[in-house]
Every structure is written in C-alpha cells, then in structure tokens.
Amino acid sequence: MAQRVVEYHLARLKDKRPDVRLNAIQQLLLLKADVPAETFLDAYGSEADADVLIAIRQHLTEYYIPRLKATSEDVRRDAIQRLLSIEAVDALEALQSVHLTDPDENIRKEAVKVGRLLWEVKKRQGG
C-alpha cells in the first residue's frame, strides 16, 4: 500500500500544475519515502516554478549534507559537487565544517572552492 502511495506522488512530480508538483514533494517528504536523489535532480533540472524549485533544493540539500561525512571520498566529493549544482546556499556551514575537519586535503580544498562559489550565489540573491 505504502509503495502505491509513493508511486502516486512520484507520478504527480510530472504534473503540469506547479501546485500539484509542490504538494507531491511535500507528501513524499512527509512519508519519508526512499526516493532516489536522481528523481529530484531530474525534476530540479526541468522545473520552472520558483516554489517547486525551492522545495526540491531544500530536499536535496538535506539529502546531500549528511553525505559530506560519508567514509567514501567519492561520496563526499559527489555531495560537494551536487550541492554546487543546485546552488545550495544553506549548505555553507556544512561545507565550512568539511573544510575544517575532512581528512582529505583535496576534498577540503574542493569544499572551500564550492563554498566561495555558493557565497557568491548567496550575495547575488541578496543574502
């Protein structure tokens, strides 16, 4: 039953009406559905409605921040790049933590680089 509900909301992510897509995202989050991040990345890349973009960005930011602490360097590096791709300015503090604590020097440098780029995004947005 729960899987059918998740599938229903996943289908609604493709609806033409932004309010329906936004509601689908909210319902999937409430259900704590195990939806692959790629599903939301695909939706993010094709979304035009600002409110829906914000909801998707929030979800993806919440998904990728914990991955910054993964044991795998590849997972941490991917998370940093994904946060940049969605312009996740809410991840600045987490990226600073990576810069200060990550055992890999290259990942620390990447976190600084992405943090600076996101800081510029935040300034452009008036934040």
C-alpha positions in Angstrom: 0.0 0.0 0.0 2.7 2.5 1.0 4.6 1.8 -2.2 1.5 2.7 -4.3 1.2 5.9 -2.4 4.8 6.8 -3.1 4.3 5.9 -6.8 1.3 8.1 -7.0 3.2 11.1 -5.7 6.2 10.3 -7.9 3.8 10.4 -10.9 2.5 13.8 -9.7 6.0 15.2 -9.9 5.4 15.3 -13.7 2.0 17.1 -13.5 1.7 20.3 -15.5 0.4 22.3 -12.4 3.1 23.6 -10.1 0.9 23.3 -7.0 0.4 19.6 -7.7 4.2 19.1 -8.1 4.8 21.1 -4.9 2.3 19.0 -3.0 3.8 15.8 -4.3 7.2 16.8 -3.0 5.8 17.7 0.4 3.9 14.4 0.6 7.0 12.4 -0.3 8.9 14.2 2.4 6.2 13.6 5.0 6.2 9.9 4.0 10.0 9.8 4.4 9.8 7.9 1.1 13.0 6.3 -0.1 13.2 8.1 -3.4 16.5 8.2 -5.2 18.1 11.7 -5.3 18.3 11.4 -9.1 14.5 11.6 -9.2 14.6 15.0 -7.5 17.7 16.1 -9.5 15.8 15.3 -12.8 12.8 17.3 -11.6 15.1 20.2 -10.5 16.7 20.4 -13.9 13.5 20.8 -15.7 11.5 22.8 -13.1 10.4 26.4 -13.9 8.3 27.2 -10.9 10.2 29.0 -8.1 8.3 27.5 -5.2 8.8 23.9 -6.5 12.5 24.6 -7.1 12.9 25.8 -3.6 11.2 22.7 -2.2 13.4 20.4 -4.4 16.5 22.3 -3.4 15.6 22.0 0.3 15.1 18.3 0.0 18.3 17.7 -2.0 20.3 19.9 0.4 19.0 17.8 3.4 19.9 14.7 1.4 23.5 15.7 0.5 24.7 17.4 3.7 24.9 14.1 5.7 26.8 12.6 2.8 29.6 15.1 3.4 30.5 12.9 6.3 30.5 9.6 4.4 33.5 7.4 4.7 33.9 7.2 1.0 35.9 10.1 -0.6 33.9 9.7 -3.8 30.6 10.1 -2.0 31.8 13.2 -0.2 33.2 14.7 -3.4 30.0 14.0 -5.2 27.9 15.6 -2.5 30.0 18.7 -2.7 29.5 19.0 -6.4 25.8 18.2 -6.2 25.4 21.0 -3.6 27.0 23.4 -6.0 24.8 22.2 -8.9 21.7 23.0 -7.0 23.1 26.3 -5.6 22.5 25.1 -2.1 23.5 28.2 -0.1 22.1 26.6 3.0 25.0 24.2 2.9 27.6 26.8 3.5 28.1 25.9 7.2 28.4 22.2 6.4 31.0 23.0 3.7 32.9 25.0 6.2 32.9 22.0 8.5 34.3 19.9 5.7 37.0 22.4 5.1 38.0 22.3 8.8 37.7 18.6 9.5 37.9 16.4 6.4 40.9 14.1 6.4 41.5 14.5 2.7 43.2 17.7 1.6 41.7 17.7 -1.9 38.2 17.4 -0.5 38.9 20.3 1.9 40.1 22.4 -1.0 37.0 21.5 -3.0 34.8 22.4 -0.1 36.5 25.8 0.1 36.1 26.4 -3.7 32.4 25.4 -3.7 31.8 27.4 -0.6 33.2 30.5 -2.2 31.0 29.9 -5.3 27.9 29.4 -3.2 28.8 32.5 -1.1 28.7 34.5 -4.4 25.3 32.9 -5.2 24.0 34.0 -1.8 25.2 37.5 -2.3 23.5 37.7 -5.7 20.3 36.5 -4.1 20.5 39.3 -1.6 21.5 37.2 1.3 
